[in-house]
Amino acid sequence: MNFPALVLFDLDGTLLDSAPDFVATIAVLRSRRGEPPMMPAALRPHVSKGARAMIAAAFPALDEAAREVLVQPFLDAYRQELGRHGAPFEGVEALLAAIEDAGSRWGIVTNKPEALARALMPLLGWEKRCAVLVGGDTLPVRKPDPQPLLHAARAQGLGAADCAYVGDDERDIVAARAAGMPSIAALWGYRLDSDDPLAWQASAVAETPRDLLDAGAWPRP
């Protein structure tokens, strides 16, 4: 058995342990308000939920309108911290190399703004290796809508059944299921205590990236 023709990954919490970058970003925002840095363990579970979820965790006393005002300052601060502290999860580089060595391709479908995701690629040495990258603003819709996944597949001349999607958040699996694409729930990623990956109905689950080095571990349509 071989890897799927195209393996698509979520970025934050799946390929990249980017929580340290976001901890530094939140520290900038909190310092402007005279508050100490947030403990990494308190922010980490919220990373895959996006900027607004991280802001809510960092500033629980603010109402929704006040938190919304912080979204652009958050993004501005994050641009300065981008790629400075995080790194691929252990085993990710070996997995990407195995996919490439088998003649398959890999790409990224993330809800992170496309420009920020693309800015990370040369910092990771992935700019020429990543076959396709779809960001949260590439299309008018984002995950859990299936269109970003289908768009990535079409860009490589493939159908959903020729691909697989790996993600650490429920919306990743919902998007894959709606796209008719086999999916893997990445248990090494970021989750709230209330999240139950087994309830997401992924095609398969994986404890670590190294569990996916065996092509036979990948779900088939």
Buried (B, 14 or more C-beta within 10 A) or exposed (E): EEBBBBBBBBBBBBBBBBBBBBBBBBBBBBEEEEEEBBEBEEBBBBBBBBBBBBBBBBBEEBEEEEBEEBEEBBEEBBEEBBBEBBBBBEBBBBBBEBBBEEEBBBBBBBBBBBEBBBBBBEEBEBEEBBBBBBBBBBBEEBBBBBBBBBBBBEBBEBBBBBBBBBBBBBBBBBBBBBBBBBBBBBBBBBBEEEBEBEEBEBBBBBEBBBBBBEBEEBEEE
